[in-house]
Amino acid sequence: MKSIEDIMAMAQNVQNELTKAQANLDGIEVEGASGLVFECSKECKDY
């Protein structure tokens, strides 16, 4: 069985990967069906 320290280290690694993935998503541009281009930013996360 893994120790609590091992589990915490794995959880931290997952959090770091999620942070990197979110940073990548923030910069992605999406072209909608109407041809409009939307650039994702922190403001569009609520939609």
C-alpha positions, 0 to 999 in steps of 0.5 A: 500500500502506498504511503500518504506521502506517495498519494499526496505527491501523485495528487500534486502531479495530477494538479500540475498536469491539469494546470498545464492543460488549462493553460493550453486550453486558454490559448485555443481558438475555436471556429464556430459553424457560422465561421466566426472565430472565438478565442478562448480566454478566462472570460469564456470559461463560464459559457 
